[in-house]
Amino acid sequence: MFELLKRMWHDQKGNHFLEVALYIILFTLAVAPFVSGLAGEIGVKMQEMRNKIGQVGGP
């Protein structure tokens, strides 16, 4: 396994693959907390909207 990574590191295509993979991993780790927080806030707002709509009386 280590030899495979070593060959990929020294190969141009393998080096590019590892670079892109690291960028994707870093981007995901950087964005995930913000998306998680945003999803929580949206859930709270949606529940508030459901409650307000439920309070409106029908004919």
Phi and psi restraints in degrees (range 20) as a CNS / XPLOR table:
assign (resid 1 and name C) (resid 2 and name N)
       (resid 2 and name CA) (resid 2 and name C) 1.0 -65.1 20.0 2
assign (resid 2 and name N) (resid 2 and name CA)
       (resid 2 and name C) (resid 3 and name N) 1.0 -37.4 20.0 2
assign (resid 2 and name C) (resid 3 and name N)
       (resid 3 and name CA) (resid 3 and name C) 1.0 -65.4 20.0 2
assign (resid 3 and name N) (resid 3 and name CA)
       (resid 3 and name C) (resid 4 and name N) 1.0 -38.5 20.0 2
assign (resid 3 and name C) (resid 4 and name N)
       (resid 4 and name CA) (resid 4 and name C) 1.0 -62.8 20.0 2
assign (resid 4 and name N) (resid 4 and name CA)
       (resid 4 and name C) (resid 5 and name N) 1.0 -45.4 20.0 2
assign (resid 4 and name C) (resid 5 and name N)
       (resid 5 and name CA) (resid 5 and name C) 1.0 -64.4 20.0 2
assign (resid 5 and name N) (resid 5 and name CA)
       (resid 5 and name C) (resid 6 and name N) 1.0 -37.0 20.0 2
assign (resid 5 and name C) (resid 6 and name N)
       (resid 6 and name CA) (resid 6 and name C) 1.0 -64.9 20.0 2
assign (resid 6 and name N) (resid 6 and name CA)
       (resid 6 and name C) (resid 7 and name N) 1.0 -42.9 20.0 2
assign (resid 6 and name C) (resid 7 and name N)
       (resid 7 and name CA) (resid 7 and name C) 1.0 -65.7 20.0 2
assign (resid 7 and name N) (resid 7 and name CA)
       (resid 7 and name C) (resid 8 and name N) 1.0 -40.7 20.0 2
assign (resid 7 and name C) (resid 8 and name N)
       (resid 8 and name CA) (resid 8 and name C) 1.0 -64.4 20.0 2
assign (resid 8 and name N) (resid 8 and name CA)
       (resid 8 and name C) (resid 9 and name N) 1.0 -36.0 20.0 2
assign (resid 8 and name C) (resid 9 and name N)
       (resid 9 and name CA) (resid 9 and name C) 1.0 -65.3 20.0 2
assign (resid 9 and name N) (resid 9 and name CA)
       (resid 9 and name C) (resid 10 and name N) 1.0 -36.2 20.0 2
assign (resid 9 and name C) (resid 10 and name N)
       (resid 10 and name CA) (resid 10 and name C) 1.0 -87.9 20.0 2
assign (resid 10 and name N) (resid 10 and name CA)
       (resid 10 and name C) (resid 11 and name N) 1.0 -15.8 20.0 2
assign (resid 10 and name C) (resid 11 and name N)
       (resid 11 and name CA) (resid 11 and name C) 1.0 -85.1 20.0 2
assign (resid 11 and name N) (resid 11 and name CA)
       (resid 11 and name C) (resid 12 and name N) 1.0 141.6 20.0 2
assign (resid 11 and name C) (resid 12 and name N)
       (resid 12 and name CA) (resid 12 and name C) 1.0 -61.7 20.0 2
assign (resid 12 and name N) (resid 12 and name CA)
       (resid 12 and name C) (resid 13 and name N) 1.0 -48.8 20.0 2
assign (resid 12 and name C) (resid 13 and name N)
       (resid 13 and name CA) (resid 13 and name C) 1.0 -67.6 20.0 2
assign (resid 13 and name N) (resid 13 and name CA)
       (resid 13 and name C) (resid 14 and name N) 1.0 -40.5 20.0 2
assign (resid 13 and name C) (resid 14 and name N)
       (resid 14 and name CA) (resid 14 and name C) 1.0 -64.9 20.0 2
assign (resid 14 and name N) (resid 14 and name CA)
       (resid 14 and name C) (resid 15 and name N) 1.0 -38.5 20.0 2
assign (resid 14 and name C) (resid 15 and name N)
       (resid 15 and name CA) (resid 15 and name C) 1.0 -64.1 20.0 2
assign (resid 15 and name N) (resid 15 and name CA)
       (resid 15 and name C) (resid 16 and name N) 1.0 -42.6 20.0 2
assign (resid 15 and name C) (resid 16 and name N)
       (resid 16 and name CA) (resid 16 and name C) 1.0 -64.9 20.0 2
assign (resid 16 and name N) (resid 16 and name CA)
       (resid 16 and name C) (resid 17 and name N) 1.0 -41.5 20.0 2
assign (resid 16 and name C) (resid 17 and name N)
       (resid 17 and name CA) (resid 17 and name C) 1.0 -59.5 20.0 2
assign (resid 17 and name N) (resid 17 and name CA)
       (resid 17 and name C) (resid 18 and name N) 1.0 -47.0 20.0 2
assign (resid 17 and name C) (resid 18 and name N)
       (resid 18 and name CA) (resid 18 and name C) 1.0 -64.2 20.0 2
assign (resid 18 and name N) (resid 18 and name CA)
       (resid 18 and name C) (resid 19 and name N) 1.0 -38.0 20.0 2
assign (resid 18 and name C) (resid 19 and name N)
       (resid 19 and name CA) (resid 19 and name C) 1.0 -64.2 20.0 2
assign (resid 19 and name N) (resid 19 and name CA)
       (resid 19 and name C) (resid 20 and name N) 1.0 -46.5 20.0 2
assign (resid 19 and name C) (resid 20 and name N)
       (resid 20 and name CA) (resid 20 and name C) 1.0 -65.2 20.0 2
assign (resid 20 and name N) (resid 20 and name CA)
       (resid 20 and name C) (resid 21 and name N) 1.0 -40.4 20.0 2
assign (resid 20 and name C) (resid 21 and name N)
       (resid 21 and name CA) (resid 21 and name C) 1.0 -61.9 20.0 2
assign (resid 21 and name N) (resid 21 and name CA)
       (resid 21 and name C) (resid 22 and name N) 1.0 -41.5 20.0 2
assign (resid 21 and name C) (resid 22 and name N)
       (resid 22 and name CA) (resid 22 and name C) 1.0 -65.5 20.0 2
assign (resid 22 and name N) (resid 22 and name CA)
       (resid 22 and name C) (resid 23 and name N) 1.0 -38.9 20.0 2
assign (resid 22 and name C) (resid 23 and name N)
       (resid 23 and name CA) (resid 23 and name C) 1.0 -62.3 20.0 2
assign (resid 23 and name N) (resid 23 and name CA)
       (resid 23 and name C) (resid 24 and name N) 1.0 -43.0 20.0 2
assign (resid 23 and name C) (resid 24 and name N)
       (resid 24 and name CA) (resid 24 and name C) 1.0 -63.8 20.0 2
assign (resid 24 and name N) (resid 24 and name CA)
       (resid 24 and name C) (resid 25 and name N) 1.0 -43.8 20.0 2
assign (resid 24 and name C) (resid 25 and name N)
       (resid 25 and name CA) (resid 25 and name C) 1.0 -63.2 20.0 2
assign (resid 25 and name N) (resid 25 and name CA)
       (resid 25 and name C) (resid 26 and name N) 1.0 -45.4 20.0 2
assign (resid 25 and name C) (resid 26 and name N)
       (resid 26 and name CA) (resid 26 and name C) 1.0 -64.5 20.0 2
assign (resid 26 and name N) (resid 26 and name CA)
       (resid 26 and name C) (resid 27 and name N) 1.0 -41.9 20.0 2
assign (resid 26 and name C) (resid 27 and name N)
       (resid 27 and name CA) (resid 27 and name C) 1.0 -62.1 20.0 2
assign (resid 27 and name N) (resid 27 and name CA)
       (resid 27 and name C) (resid 28 and name N) 1.0 -43.3 20.0 2
assign (resid 27 and name C) (resid 28 and name N)
       (resid 28 and name CA) (resid 28 and name C) 1.0 -63.6 20.0 2
assign (resid 28 and name N) (resid 28 and name CA)
       (resid 28 and name C) (resid 29 and name N) 1.0 -43.9 20.0 2
assign (resid 28 and name C) (resid 29 and name N)
       (resid 29 and name CA) (resid 29 and name C) 1.0 -67.7 20.0 2
assign (resid 29 and name N) (resid 29 and name CA)
       (resid 29 and name C) (resid 30 and name N) 1.0 -30.3 20.0 2
assign (resid 29 and name C) (resid 30 and name N)
       (resid 30 and name CA) (resid 30 and name C) 1.0 -78.2 20.0 2
assign (resid 30 and name N) (resid 30 and name CA)
       (resid 30 and name C) (resid 31 and name N) 1.0 -34.3 20.0 2
assign (resid 30 and name C) (resid 31 and name N)
       (resid 31 and name CA) (resid 31 and name C) 1.0 -89.8 20.0 2
assign (resid 31 and name N) (resid 31 and name CA)
       (resid 31 and name C) (resid 32 and name N) 1.0 -27.7 20.0 2
assign (resid 31 and name C) (resid 32 and name N)
       (resid 32 and name CA) (resid 32 and name C) 1.0 -54.8 20.0 2
assign (resid 32 and name N) (resid 32 and name CA)
       (resid 32 and name C) (resid 33 and name N) 1.0 -45.3 20.0 2
assign (resid 32 and name C) (resid 33 and name N)
       (resid 33 and name CA) (resid 33 and name C) 1.0 -62.8 20.0 2
assign (resid 33 and name N) (resid 33 and name CA)
       (resid 33 and name C) (resid 34 and name N) 1.0 -36.7 20.0 2
assign (resid 33 and name C) (resid 34 and name N)
       (resid 34 and name CA) (resid 34 and name C) 1.0 -69.0 20.0 2
assign (resid 34 and name N) (resid 34 and name CA)
       (resid 34 and name C) (resid 35 and name N) 1.0 -41.3 20.0 2
assign (resid 34 and name C) (resid 35 and name N)
       (resid 35 and name CA) (resid 35 and name C) 1.0 -66.4 20.0 2
assign (resid 35 and name N) (resid 35 and name CA)
       (resid 35 and name C) (resid 36 and name N) 1.0 -38.6 20.0 2
assign (resid 35 and name C) (resid 36 and name N)
       (resid 36 and name CA) (resid 36 and name C) 1.0 -64.0 20.0 2
assign (resid 36 and name N) (resid 36 and name CA)
       (resid 36 and name C) (resid 37 and name N) 1.0 -44.8 20.0 2
assign (resid 36 and name C) (resid 37 and name N)
       (resid 37 and name CA) (resid 37 and name C) 1.0 -64.2 20.0 2
assign (resid 37 and name N) (resid 37 and name CA)
       (resid 37 and name C) (resid 38 and name N) 1.0 -40.6 20.0 2
assign (resid 37 and name C) (resid 38 and name N)
       (resid 38 and name CA) (resid 38 and name C) 1.0 -64.0 20.0 2
assign (resid 38 and name N) (resid 38 and name CA)
       (resid 38 and name C) (resid 39 and name N) 1.0 -41.2 20.0 2
assign (resid 38 and name C) (resid 39 and name N)
       (resid 39 and name CA) (resid 39 and name C) 1.0 -62.9 20.0 2
assign (resid 39 and name N) (resid 39 and name CA)
       (resid 39 and name C) (resid 40 and name N) 1.0 -38.9 20.0 2
assign (resid 39 and name C) (resid 40 and name N)
       (resid 40 and name CA) (resid 40 and name C) 1.0 -64.4 20.0 2
assign (resid 40 and name N) (resid 40 and name CA)
       (resid 40 and name C) (resid 41 and name N) 1.0 -43.3 20.0 2
assign (resid 40 and name C) (resid 41 and name N)
       (resid 41 and name CA) (resid 41 and name C) 1.0 -66.9 20.0 2
assign (resid 41 and name N) (resid 41 and name CA)
       (resid 41 and name C) (resid 42 and name N) 1.0 -39.2 20.0 2
assign (resid 41 and name C) (resid 42 and name N)
       (resid 42 and name CA) (resid 42 and name C) 1.0 -64.1 20.0 2
assign (resid 42 and name N) (resid 42 and name CA)
       (resid 42 and name C) (resid 43 and name N) 1.0 -39.1 20.0 2
assign (resid 42 and name C) (resid 43 and name N)
       (resid 43 and name CA) (resid 43 and name C) 1.0 -61.2 20.0 2
assign (resid 43 and name N) (resid 43 and name CA)
       (resid 43 and name C) (resid 44 and name N) 1.0 -41.2 20.0 2
assign (resid 43 and name C) (resid 44 and name N)
       (resid 44 and name CA) (resid 44 and name C) 1.0 -64.5 20.0 2
assign (resid 44 and name N) (resid 44 and name CA)
       (resid 44 and name C) (resid 45 and name N) 1.0 -45.5 20.0 2
assign (resid 44 and name C) (resid 45 and name N)
       (resid 45 and name CA) (resid 45 and name C) 1.0 -64.4 20.0 2
assign (resid 45 and name N) (resid 45 and name CA)
       (resid 45 and name C) (resid 46 and name N) 1.0 -39.5 20.0 2
assign (resid 45 and name C) (resid 46 and name N)
       (resid 46 and name CA) (resid 46 and name C) 1.0 -63.5 20.0 2
assign (resid 46 and name N) (resid 46 and name CA)
       (resid 46 and name C) (resid 47 and name N) 1.0 -40.0 20.0 2
assign (resid 46 and name C) (resid 47 and name N)
       (resid 47 and name CA) (resid 47 and name C) 1.0 -65.0 20.0 2
assign (resid 47 and name N) (resid 47 and name CA)
       (resid 47 and name C) (resid 48 and name N) 1.0 -40.1 20.0 2
assign (resid 47 and name C) (resid 48 and name N)
       (resid 48 and name CA) (resid 48 and name C) 1.0 -61.7 20.0 2
assign (resid 48 and name N) (resid 48 and name CA)
       (resid 48 and name C) (resid 49 and name N) 1.0 -42.0 20.0 2
assign (resid 48 and name C) (resid 49 and name N)
       (resid 49 and name CA) (resid 49 and name C) 1.0 -64.5 20.0 2
assign (resid 49 and name N) (resid 49 and name CA)
       (resid 49 and name C) (resid 50 and name N) 1.0 -41.2 20.0 2
assign (resid 49 and name C) (resid 50 and name N)
       (resid 50 and name CA) (resid 50 and name C) 1.0 -61.5 20.0 2
assign (resid 50 and name N) (resid 50 and name CA)
       (resid 50 and name C) (resid 51 and name N) 1.0 -41.8 20.0 2
assign (resid 50 and name C) (resid 51 and name N)
       (resid 51 and name CA) (resid 51 and name C) 1.0 -63.8 20.0 2
assign (resid 51 and name N) (resid 51 and name CA)
       (resid 51 and name C) (resid 52 and name N) 1.0 -43.0 20.0 2
assign (resid 51 and name C) (resid 52 and name N)
       (resid 52 and name CA) (resid 52 and name C) 1.0 -66.4 20.0 2
assign (resid 52 and name N) (resid 52 and name CA)
       (resid 52 and name C) (resid 53 and name N) 1.0 -41.0 20.0 2
assign (resid 52 and name C) (resid 53 and name N)
       (resid 53 and name CA) (resid 53 and name C) 1.0 -65.7 20.0 2
assign (resid 53 and name N) (resid 53 and name CA)
       (resid 53 and name C) (resid 54 and name N) 1.0 -37.3 20.0 2
assign (resid 53 and name C) (resid 54 and name N)
       (resid 54 and name CA) (resid 54 and name C) 1.0 -66.7 20.0 2
assign (resid 54 and name N) (resid 54 and name CA)
       (resid 54 and name C) (resid 55 and name N) 1.0 -26.3 20.0 2
assign (resid 54 and name C) (resid 55 and name N)
       (resid 55 and name CA) (resid 55 and name C) 1.0 -77.3 20.0 2
assign (resid 55 and name N) (resid 55 and name CA)
       (resid 55 and name C) (resid 56 and name N) 1.0 -20.5 20.0 2
assign (resid 55 and name C) (resid 56 and name N)
       (resid 56 and name CA) (resid 56 and name C) 1.0 -71.9 20.0 2
assign (resid 56 and name N) (resid 56 and name CA)
       (resid 56 and name C) (resid 57 and name N) 1.0 125.9 20.0 2
assign (resid 56 and name C) (resid 57 and name N)
       (resid 57 and name CA) (resid 57 and name C) 1.0 -77.7 20.0 2
assign (resid 57 and name N) (resid 57 and name CA)
       (resid 57 and name C) (resid 58 and name N) 1.0 144.4 20.0 2
assign (resid 57 and name C) (resid 58 and name N)
       (resid 58 and name CA) (resid 58 and name C) 1.0 -96.5 20.0 2
assign (resid 58 and name N) (resid 58 and name CA)
       (resid 58 and name C) (resid 59 and name N) 1.0 168.3 20.0 2
